[in-house]
Amino acid sequence: MMRLVLLLLLAYALSMLCFAAIKVSSVLMAEIFYGGAYRWGMDDATSPPI
């Protein structure tokens, strides 16, 4: 039972890590492509996780 809980926690942590990596990479790509002139909207800051 404890192994199952640890496995679920590990899966949750990995999914959050992947989500954060996707958000960071999308922000960096927007900065690179727009040269720092990108206008951040509310959708960029408050988009819900999938």
PDB file of N, CA, C and O in Angstrom:
ATOM      1  N   MET A   1       0.830  -1.203   0.000  1.00  0.00           N
ATOM      2  CA  MET A   1       0.000   0.000   0.000  1.00  0.00           C
ATOM      3  C   MET A   1       0.868   1.258   0.000  1.00  0.00           C
ATOM      4  O   MET A   1       0.595   2.220  -0.717  1.00  0.00           O
ATOM      5  N   MET A   2       1.911   1.226   0.815  1.00  0.00           N
ATOM      6  CA  MET A   2       2.784   2.397   0.876  1.00  0.00           C
ATOM      7  C   MET A   2       3.511   2.616  -0.452  1.00  0.00           C
ATOM      8  O   MET A   2       3.747   3.752  -0.863  1.00  0.00           O
ATOM      9  N   ARG A   3       3.861   1.513  -1.114  1.00  0.00           N
ATOM     10  CA  ARG A   3       4.527   1.646  -2.413  1.00  0.00           C
ATOM     11  C   ARG A   3       3.606   2.303  -3.431  1.00  0.00           C
ATOM     12  O   ARG A   3       4.051   3.111  -4.246  1.00  0.00           O
ATOM     13  N   LEU A   4       2.338   1.960  -3.385  1.00  0.00           N
ATOM     14  CA  LEU A   4       1.380   2.556  -4.317  1.00  0.00           C
ATOM     15  C   LEU A   4       1.257   4.058  -4.083  1.00  0.00           C
ATOM     16  O   LEU A   4       1.218   4.834  -5.038  1.00  0.00           O
ATOM     17  N   VAL A   5       1.196   4.468  -2.831  1.00  0.00           N
ATOM     18  CA  VAL A   5       1.103   5.895  -2.503  1.00  0.00           C
ATOM     19  C   VAL A   5       2.359   6.622  -2.969  1.00  0.00           C
ATOM     20  O   VAL A   5       2.269   7.706  -3.545  1.00  0.00           O
ATOM     21  N   LEU A   6       3.525   6.037  -2.724  1.00  0.00           N
ATOM     22  CA  LEU A   6       4.770   6.662  -3.161  1.00  0.00           C
ATOM     23  C   LEU A   6       4.849   6.741  -4.681  1.00  0.00           C
ATOM     24  O   LEU A   6       5.335   7.731  -5.230  1.00  0.00           O
ATOM     25  N   LEU A   7       4.377   5.713  -5.353  1.00  0.00           N
ATOM     26  CA  LEU A   7       4.379   5.720  -6.814  1.00  0.00           C
ATOM     27  C   LEU A   7       3.459   6.810  -7.357  1.00  0.00           C
ATOM     28  O   LEU A   7       3.807   7.500  -8.315  1.00  0.00           O
ATOM     29  N   LEU A   8       2.286   6.963  -6.745  1.00  0.00           N
ATOM     30  CA  LEU A   8       1.365   8.013  -7.180  1.00  0.00           C
ATOM     31  C   LEU A   8       1.935   9.402  -6.915  1.00  0.00           C
ATOM     32  O   LEU A   8       1.788  10.304  -7.739  1.00  0.00           O
ATOM     33  N   LEU A   9       2.583   9.573  -5.767  1.00  0.00           N
ATOM     34  CA  LEU A   9       3.217  10.862  -5.470  1.00  0.00           C
ATOM     35  C   LEU A   9       4.340  11.163  -6.452  1.00  0.00           C
ATOM     36  O   LEU A   9       4.497  12.302  -6.890  1.00  0.00           O
ATOM     37  N   LEU A  10       5.111  10.156  -6.793  1.00  0.00           N
ATOM     38  CA  LEU A  10       6.192  10.339  -7.759  1.00  0.00           C
ATOM     39  C   LEU A  10       5.632  10.701  -9.132  1.00  0.00           C
ATOM     40  O   LEU A  10       6.165  11.581  -9.808  1.00  0.00           O
ATOM     41  N   ALA A  11       4.567  10.029  -9.545  1.00  0.00           N
ATOM     42  CA  ALA A  11       3.946  10.335 -10.834  1.00  0.00           C
ATOM     43  C   ALA A  11       3.394  11.763 -10.845  1.00  0.00           C
ATOM     44  O   ALA A  11       3.521  12.480 -11.838  1.00  0.00           O
ATOM     45  N   TYR A  12       2.778  12.167  -9.728  1.00  0.00           N
ATOM     46  CA  TYR A  12       2.245  13.530  -9.637  1.00  0.00           C
ATOM     47  C   TYR A  12       3.373  14.558  -9.703  1.00  0.00           C
ATOM     48  O   TYR A  12       3.261  15.563 -10.404  1.00  0.00           O
ATOM     49  N   ALA A  13       4.456  14.306  -8.974  1.00  0.00           N
ATOM     50  CA  ALA A  13       5.586  15.235  -8.975  1.00  0.00           C
ATOM     51  C   ALA A  13       6.205  15.332 -10.366  1.00  0.00           C
ATOM     52  O   ALA A  13       6.572  16.420 -10.807  1.00  0.00           O
ATOM     53  N   LEU A  14       6.322  14.208 -11.051  1.00  0.00           N
ATOM     54  CA  LEU A  14       6.888  14.236 -12.400  1.00  0.00           C
ATOM     55  C   LEU A  14       5.981  14.979 -13.372  1.00  0.00           C
ATOM     56  O   LEU A  14       6.470  15.699 -14.243  1.00  0.00           O
ATOM     57  N   SER A  15       4.678  14.818 -13.236  1.00  0.00           N
ATOM     58  CA  SER A  15       3.770  15.528 -14.133  1.00  0.00           C
ATOM     59  C   SER A  15       3.820  17.039 -13.882  1.00  0.00           C
ATOM     60  O   SER A  15       3.773  17.827 -14.827  1.00  0.00           O
ATOM     61  N   MET A  16       3.913  17.439 -12.620  1.00  0.00           N
ATOM     62  CA  MET A  16       4.042  18.868 -12.309  1.00  0.00           C
ATOM     63  C   MET A  16       5.364  19.420 -12.833  1.00  0.00           C
ATOM     64  O   MET A  16       5.421  20.551 -13.316  1.00  0.00           O
ATOM     65  N   LEU A  17       6.417  18.626 -12.739  1.00  0.00           N
ATOM     66  CA  LEU A  17       7.723  19.048 -13.242  1.00  0.00           C
ATOM     67  C   LEU A  17       7.681  19.224 -14.756  1.00  0.00           C
ATOM     68  O   LEU A  17       8.229  20.191 -15.285  1.00  0.00           O
ATOM     69  N   CYS A  18       7.036  18.296 -15.451  1.00  0.00           N
ATOM     70  CA  CYS A  18       6.915  18.404 -16.908  1.00  0.00           C
ATOM     71  C   CYS A  18       6.066  19.615 -17.289  1.00  0.00           C
ATOM     72  O   CYS A  18       6.394  20.329 -18.237  1.00  0.00           O
ATOM     73  N   PHE A  19       4.982  19.849 -16.557  1.00  0.00           N
ATOM     74  CA  PHE A  19       4.135  21.006 -16.833  1.00  0.00           C
ATOM     75  C   PHE A  19       4.916  22.301 -16.643  1.00  0.00           C
ATOM     76  O   PHE A  19       4.811  23.216 -17.458  1.00  0.00           O
ATOM     77  N   ALA A  20       5.704  22.380 -15.564  1.00  0.00           N
ATOM     78  CA  ALA A  20       6.510  23.578 -15.318  1.00  0.00           C
ATOM     79  C   ALA A  20       7.557  23.756 -16.411  1.00  0.00           C
ATOM     80  O   ALA A  20       7.811  24.880 -16.845  1.00  0.00           O
ATOM     81  N   ALA A  21       8.164  22.667 -16.859  1.00  0.00           N
ATOM     82  CA  ALA A  21       9.175  22.757 -17.916  1.00  0.00           C
ATOM     83  C   ALA A  21       8.550  23.246 -19.220  1.00  0.00           C
ATOM     84  O   ALA A  21       9.165  24.025 -19.948  1.00  0.00           O
ATOM     85  N   ILE A  22       7.337  22.797 -19.518  1.00  0.00           N
ATOM     86  CA  ILE A  22       6.655  23.251 -20.730  1.00  0.00           C
ATOM     87  C   ILE A  22       6.335  24.741 -20.631  1.00  0.00           C
ATOM     88  O   ILE A  22       6.515  25.477 -21.601  1.00  0.00           O
ATOM     89  N   LYS A  23       5.861  25.191 -19.463  1.00  0.00           N
ATOM     90  CA  LYS A  23       5.544  26.610 -19.293  1.00  0.00           C
ATOM     91  C   LYS A  23       6.796  27.476 -19.425  1.00  0.00           C
ATOM     92  O   LYS A  23       6.773  28.508 -20.095  1.00  0.00           O
ATOM     93  N   VAL A  24       7.889  27.051 -18.783  1.00  0.00           N
ATOM     94  CA  VAL A  24       9.134  27.823 -18.844  1.00  0.00           C
ATOM     95  C   VAL A  24       9.662  27.867 -20.272  1.00  0.00           C
ATOM     96  O   VAL A  24      10.095  28.921 -20.738  1.00  0.00           O
ATOM     97  N   SER A  25       9.632  26.734 -20.972  1.00  0.00           N
ATOM     98  CA  SER A  25      10.145  26.718 -22.342  1.00  0.00           C
ATOM     99  C   SER A  25       9.272  27.565 -23.265  1.00  0.00           C
ATOM    100  O   SER A  25       9.785  28.203 -24.184  1.00  0.00           O
ATOM    101  N   SER A  26       7.957  27.580 -23.033  1.00  0.00           N
ATOM    102  CA  SER A  26       7.096  28.412 -23.876  1.00  0.00           C
ATOM    103  C   SER A  26       7.361  29.897 -23.631  1.00  0.00           C
ATOM    104  O   SER A  26       7.337  30.696 -24.567  1.00  0.00           O
ATOM    105  N   VAL A  27       7.613  30.266 -22.383  1.00  0.00           N
ATOM    106  CA  VAL A  27       7.948  31.657 -22.079  1.00  0.00           C
ATOM    107  C   VAL A  27       9.275  32.036 -22.726  1.00  0.00           C
ATOM    108  O   VAL A  27       9.397  33.110 -23.314  1.00  0.00           O
ATOM    109  N   LEU A  28      10.263  31.162 -22.618  1.00  0.00           N
ATOM    110  CA  LEU A  28      11.566  31.456 -23.221  1.00  0.00           C
ATOM    111  C   LEU A  28      11.470  31.540 -24.741  1.00  0.00           C
ATOM    112  O   LEU A  28      12.103  32.404 -25.347  1.00  0.00           O
ATOM    113  N   MET A  29      10.695  30.665 -25.363  1.00  0.00           N
ATOM    114  CA  MET A  29      10.550  30.723 -26.821  1.00  0.00           C
ATOM    115  C   MET A  29       9.842  32.005 -27.241  1.00  0.00           C
ATOM    116  O   MET A  29      10.201  32.609 -28.251  1.00  0.00           O
ATOM    117  N   ALA A  30       8.838  32.424 -26.472  1.00  0.00           N
ATOM    118  CA  ALA A  30       8.154  33.676 -26.799  1.00  0.00           C
ATOM    119  C   ALA A  30       9.118  34.852 -26.679  1.00  0.00           C
ATOM    120  O   ALA A  30       9.095  35.758 -27.511  1.00  0.00           O
ATOM    121  N   GLU A  31       9.963  34.843 -25.652  1.00  0.00           N
ATOM    122  CA  GLU A  31      10.940  35.919 -25.488  1.00  0.00           C
ATOM    123  C   GLU A  31      11.937  35.925 -26.642  1.00  0.00           C
ATOM    124  O   GLU A  31      12.312  36.987 -27.138  1.00  0.00           O
ATOM    125  N   ILE A  32      12.366  34.739 -27.070  1.00  0.00           N
ATOM    126  CA  ILE A  32      13.345  34.667 -28.161  1.00  0.00           C
ATOM    127  C   ILE A  32      12.716  35.113 -29.478  1.00  0.00           C
ATOM    128  O   ILE A  32      13.302  35.912 -30.208  1.00  0.00           O
ATOM    129  N   PHE A  33      11.513  34.595 -29.786  1.00  0.00           N
ATOM    130  CA  PHE A  33      10.891  34.892 -31.068  1.00  0.00           C
ATOM    131  C   PHE A  33      10.427  36.341 -31.164  1.00  0.00           C
ATOM    132  O   PHE A  33      10.498  36.944 -32.234  1.00  0.00           O
ATOM    133  N   TYR A  34       9.956  36.900 -30.061  1.00  0.00           N
ATOM    134  CA  TYR A  34       9.455  38.272 -30.092  1.00  0.00           C
ATOM    135  C   TYR A  34      10.512  39.283 -29.674  1.00  0.00           C
ATOM    136  O   TYR A  34      10.250  40.486 -29.703  1.00  0.00           O
ATOM    137  N   GLY A  35      11.682  38.834 -29.292  1.00  0.00           N
ATOM    138  CA  GLY A  35      12.762  39.751 -28.942  1.00  0.00           C
ATOM    139  C   GLY A  35      12.462  40.610 -27.732  1.00  0.00           C
ATOM    140  O   GLY A  35      12.930  41.745 -27.654  1.00  0.00           O
ATOM    141  N   GLY A  36      11.697  40.099 -26.793  1.00  0.00           N
ATOM    142  CA  GLY A  36      11.377  40.856 -25.589  1.00  0.00           C
ATOM    143  C   GLY A  36      10.233  41.828 -25.771  1.00  0.00           C
ATOM    144  O   GLY A  36       9.877  42.541 -24.834  1.00  0.00           O
ATOM    145  N   ALA A  37       9.639  41.874 -26.980  1.00  0.00           N
ATOM    146  CA  ALA A  37       8.548  42.810 -27.248  1.00  0.00           C
ATOM    147  C   ALA A  37       7.187  42.138 -27.145  1.00  0.00           C
ATOM    148  O   ALA A  37       6.182  42.700 -27.580  1.00  0.00           O
ATOM    149  N   TYR A  38       7.150  40.955 -26.579  1.00  0.00           N
ATOM    150  CA  TYR A  38       5.883  40.226 -26.481  1.00  0.00           C
ATOM    151  C   TYR A  38       5.021  40.842 -25.394  1.00  0.00           C
ATOM    152  O   TYR A  38       5.487  41.089 -24.281  1.00  0.00           O
ATOM    153  N   ARG A  39       3.750  41.090 -25.729  1.00  0.00           N
ATOM    154  CA  ARG A  39       2.801  41.641 -24.751  1.00  0.00           C
ATOM    155  C   ARG A  39       2.141  40.489 -24.009  1.00  0.00           C
ATOM    156  O   ARG A  39       1.386  39.713 -24.595  1.00  0.00           O
ATOM    157  N   TRP A  40       2.429  40.382 -22.721  1.00  0.00           N
ATOM    158  CA  TRP A  40       1.855  39.294 -21.941  1.00  0.00           C
ATOM    159  C   TRP A  40       0.407  39.600 -21.622  1.00  0.00           C
ATOM    160  O   TRP A  40       0.085  40.686 -21.140  1.00  0.00           O
ATOM    161  N   GLY A  41      -0.468  38.641 -21.891  1.00  0.00           N
ATOM    162  CA  GLY A  41      -1.884  38.792 -21.593  1.00  0.00           C
ATOM    163  C   GLY A  41      -2.266  37.970 -20.374  1.00  0.00           C
ATOM    164  O   GLY A  41      -1.445  37.246 -19.810  1.00  0.00           O
ATOM    165  N   MET A  42      -3.525  38.093 -19.978  1.00  0.00           N
ATOM    166  CA  MET A  42      -4.002  37.324 -18.830  1.00  0.00           C
ATOM    167  C   MET A  42      -3.981  35.824 -19.126  1.00  0.00           C
ATOM    168  O   MET A  42      -3.809  35.019 -18.211  1.00  0.00           O
ATOM    169  N   ASP A  43      -4.153  35.439 -20.389  1.00  0.00           N
ATOM    170  CA  ASP A  43      -4.143  34.019 -20.744  1.00  0.00           C
ATOM    171  C   ASP A  43      -2.785  33.391 -20.468  1.00  0.00           C
ATOM    172  O   ASP A  43      -2.707  32.215 -20.114  1.00  0.00           O
ATOM    173  N   ASP A  44      -1.713  34.163 -20.627  1.00  0.00           N
ATOM    174  CA  ASP A  44      -0.374  33.628 -20.390  1.00  0.00           C
ATOM    175  C   ASP A  44      -0.134  33.362 -18.913  1.00  0.00           C
ATOM    176  O   ASP A  44       0.558  32.411 -18.550  1.00  0.00           O
ATOM    177  N   ALA A  45      -0.708  34.204 -18.064  1.00  0.00           N
ATOM    178  CA  ALA A  45      -0.431  34.090 -16.631  1.00  0.00           C
ATOM    179  C   ALA A  45      -1.394  33.148 -15.915  1.00  0.00           C
ATOM    180  O   ALA A  45      -1.046  32.566 -14.887  1.00  0.00           O
ATOM    181  N   THR A  46      -2.589  32.998 -16.449  1.00  0.00           N
ATOM    182  CA  THR A  46      -3.603  32.261 -15.690  1.00  0.00           C
ATOM    183  C   THR A  46      -4.173  31.071 -16.441  1.00  0.00           C
ATOM    184  O   THR A  46      -5.268  30.608 -16.122  1.00  0.00           O
ATOM    185  N   SER A  47      -3.448  30.565 -17.436  1.00  0.00           N
ATOM    186  CA  SER A  47      -3.988  29.411 -18.160  1.00  0.00           C
ATOM    187  C   SER A  47      -4.015  28.195 -17.239  1.00  0.00           C
ATOM    188  O   SER A  47      -3.018  27.894 -16.582  1.00  0.00           O
ATOM    189  N   PRO A  48      -5.137  27.500 -17.185  1.00  0.00           N
ATOM    190  CA  PRO A  48      -5.241  26.361 -16.263  1.00  0.00           C
ATOM    191  C   PRO A  48      -4.436  25.168 -16.763  1.00  0.00           C
ATOM    192  O   PRO A  48      -4.229  25.028 -17.968  1.00  0.00           O
ATOM    193  N   PRO A  49      -3.985  24.320 -15.872  1.00  0.00           N
ATOM    194  CA  PRO A  49      -3.275  23.119 -16.322  1.00  0.00           C
ATOM    195  C   PRO A  49      -4.214  22.167 -17.040  1.00  0.00           C
ATOM    196  O   PRO A  49      -5.421  22.157 -16.795  1.00  0.00           O
ATOM    197  N   ILE A  50      -3.657  21.388 -17.907  1.00  0.00           N
ATOM    198  CA  ILE A  50      -4.452  20.447 -18.711  1.00  0.00           C
ATOM    199  C   ILE A  50      -4.899  19.292 -17.840  1.00  0.00           C
ATOM    200  O   ILE A  50      -5.580  18.386 -18.318  1.00  0.00           O
TER     201      ILE A  50
END
